[in-house]
Amino acid sequence: MSTKPIRVWLAPPGPNPWKVILVLEELQEIKAKPFIDINPNGRVPAIEDPNTSLVLWETGAILLYLVKQYDVAKKLTYEAMQEKSHVKQWLVFQVSGQGPYYGQASWFQVLHSERLPSAVNRYIEEAKRVYGVLEKRLTDKEWLVGDRVTIVDLAFVSWNDQLEGVLGCGAETKFDGFPRVKASHESIIARPSWKKAIDIRAKLIDEQSLRWNGMPKGISNIEAL
């Protein structure tokens, strides 16, 4: 398929843009990554597709659009109604469950100007509940839907890759008690698409003098800005 470059707006530290980058890498559609916020909600990612004149924001909507428009071979989704519906189901769970709870846990663990143990504990427990759901789903299964990787497996990986910051633990213990989630995560981060995406992310973070959590180097919380 001959297409014009899809433009992606992103902020390199955050997990959400890298869901889009990862899917684009899997589909071999990524071309450009400038940094302009065109989303009225003030969040990234957003894409501009000159092939369809579409500007789109919200990660879940972007992923569904990309596979509908460009995944002709159904590499990352399914044609059958049941599997296609389950892909949407698990994607909604990711954007409504994992993203908000992991994000709040990360905020109160790392960025908030004061330590609030009740808030920290609340969101850590919710984060653990979320990947407890994943652990149960992956019983006797390698992937969340069907017999191969889909956009939902890819959607969970960017937040799980930062799980130590969410839980406030060491990287080596972040999946303790959740071996199936760990195995699925390790399988995805071994893919060439993830390795390329994370290399791009590291380069952009370094160029902008940022820490992994989005704060400028040398700054520990929002209040210090």
ZIHU-V708171 format. One record per residue. N is the residue number from 1. RES is the residue in one letter. NEAR is the number of other ideal C-beta (glycine too) atoms within 10 Angstrom. D_FIRST is the distance of its C-alpha to the first C-alpha in Angstrom with 1 decimal. Layout:
N|RES|NEAR|D_FIRST + N|RES|NEAR|D_FIRST
//
This chain:
1|M|9|0.0 + 2|S|4|3.8 + 3|T|13|6.2 + 4|K|11|9.9 + 5|P|14|12.0 + 6|I|24|13.3 + 7|R|18|17.0 + 8|V|23|19.2 + 9|W|22|23.0 + 10|L|22|25.1 + 11|A|17|28.5 + 12|P|22|28.3 + 13|P|18|31.2 + 14|G|20|30.4 + 15|P|23|28.7 + 16|N|21|26.6 + 17|P|26|24.0 + 18|W|26|23.3 + 19|K|26|22.2 + 20|V|27|19.3 + 21|I|24|18.7 + 22|L|27|19.0 + 23|V|26|16.4 + 24|L|22|13.9 + 25|E|20|14.9 + 26|E|22|14.6 + 27|L|21|11.0 + 28|Q|11|10.6 + 29|E|19|9.8 + 30|I|21|13.3 + 31|K|12|14.2 + 32|A|11|17.5 + 33|K|18|20.7 + 34|P|9|23.4 + 35|F|12|26.4 + 36|I|10|27.3 + 37|D|15|28.4 + 38|I|13|27.2 + 39|N|15|28.3 + 40|P|8|31.6 + 41|N|9|32.4 + 42|G|7|32.4 + 43|R|16|30.2 + 44|V|22|27.0 + 45|P|23|24.1 + 46|A|23|22.4 + 47|I|22|18.9 + 48|E|18|17.9 + 49|D|21|14.4 + 50|P|11|14.2 + 51|N|14|11.3 + 52|T|13|13.8 + 53|S|7|17.0 + 54|L|13|17.9 + 55|V|13|20.4 + 56|L|19|21.1 + 57|W|18|23.7 + 58|E|16|25.2 + 59|T|25|23.5 + 60|G|19|23.5 + 61|A|13|22.0 + 62|I|24|19.2 + 63|L|26|18.5 + 64|L|17|18.6 + 65|Y|16|16.2 + 66|L|23|13.6 + 67|V|22|13.7 + 68|K|10|14.0 + 69|Q|17|11.0 + 70|Y|20|8.5 + 71|D|17|10.4 + 72|V|10|9.5 + 73|A|8|11.4 + 74|K|14|14.2 + 75|K|16|14.6 + 76|L|22|16.6 + 77|T|23|18.1 + 78|Y|18|19.5 + 79|E|7|19.4 + 80|A|10|23.2 + 81|M|8|25.3 + 82|Q|10|27.6 + 83|E|16|25.3 + 84|K|17|23.0 + 85|S|12|26.2 + 86|H|17|27.4 + 87|V|24|24.3 + 88|K|16|25.1 + 89|Q|13|28.8 + 90|W|21|28.5 + 91|L|25|26.2 + 92|V|12|28.9 + 93|F|19|31.5 + 94|Q|25|29.8 + 95|V|17|29.6 + 96|S|11|33.1 + 97|G|19|34.9 + 98|Q|23|33.7 + 99|G|21|32.5 + 100|P|13|35.7 + 101|Y|22|38.2 + 102|Y|27|36.8 + 103|G|17|36.5 + 104|Q|19|40.1 + 105|A|25|41.4 + 106|S|24|39.9 + 107|W|17|41.3 + 108|F|22|44.8 + 109|Q|20|44.7 + 110|V|18|43.5 + 111|L|16|43.4 + 112|H|16|46.2 + 113|S|10|49.3 + 114|E|8|51.7 + 115|R|9|51.8 + 116|L|11|51.8 + 117|P|8|52.2 + 118|S|8|52.0 + 119|A|16|48.5 + 120|V|18|47.4 + 121|N|12|48.6 + 122|R|15|47.2 + 123|Y|22|43.6 + 124|I|20|43.9 + 125|E|12|45.1 + 126|E|16|42.3 + 127|A|23|39.7 + 128|K|17|41.4 + 129|R|11|41.4 + 130|V|22|37.7 + 131|Y|28|36.9 + 132|G|13|39.8 + 133|V|14|37.7 + 134|L|22|34.8 + 135|E|18|37.3 + 136|K|11|38.6 + 137|R|16|35.2 + 138|L|20|34.3 + 139|T|7|37.4 + 140|D|5|36.5 + 141|K|12|32.8 + 142|E|14|30.3 + 143|W|16|27.8 + 144|L|23|28.5 + 145|V|24|26.7 + 146|G|17|26.3 + 147|D|9|26.0 + 148|R|13|23.2 + 149|V|19|22.1 + 150|T|26|20.6 + 151|I|27|20.2 + 152|V|23|23.9 + 153|D|25|24.9 + 154|L|26|22.8 + 155|A|27|24.3 + 156|F|27|27.9 + 157|V|21|27.5 + 158|S|27|27.8 + 159|W|25|31.1 + 160|N|24|32.4 + 161|D|20|31.9 + 162|Q|20|34.4 + 163|L|23|36.7 + 164|E|16|39.7 + 165|G|20|39.7 + 166|V|27|39.6 + 167|L|22|42.4 + 168|G|14|44.4 + 169|C|15|44.5 + 170|G|9|43.7 + 171|A|11|40.2 + 172|E|8|41.8 + 173|T|11|43.2 + 174|K|21|40.6 + 175|F|22|39.6 + 176|D|11|43.2 + 177|G|11|43.8 + 178|F|20|40.1 + 179|P|11|39.1 + 180|R|18|36.3 + 181|V|23|34.6 + 182|K|18|35.2 + 183|A|12|33.7 + 184|S|25|30.5 + 185|H|22|30.3 + 186|E|11|30.9 + 187|S|15|28.2 + 188|I|19|25.5 + 189|I|17|26.8 + 190|A|9|26.7 + 191|R|17|22.9 + 192|P|9|21.2 + 193|S|19|19.2 + 194|W|22|22.6 + 195|K|12|24.3 + 196|K|14|21.8 + 197|A|26|22.1 + 198|I|16|25.9 + 199|D|10|26.2 + 200|I|17|24.5 + 201|R|21|26.8 + 202|A|12|29.9 + 203|K|11|29.2 + 204|L|17|28.9 + 205|I|17|32.0 + 206|D|11|33.9 + 207|E|9|33.0 + 208|Q|14|34.2 + 209|S|9|37.3 + 210|L|17|36.6 + 211|R|14|37.6 + 212|W|16|35.3 + 213|N|16|36.6 + 214|G|15|35.8 + 215|M|17|39.3 + 216|P|11|40.2 + 217|K|10|41.7 + 218|G|8|45.5 + 219|I|13|45.2 + 220|S|12|45.9 + 221|N|14|45.6 + 222|I|11|44.8 + 223|E|10|48.5 + 224|A|10|48.7 + 225|L|7|46.2
//
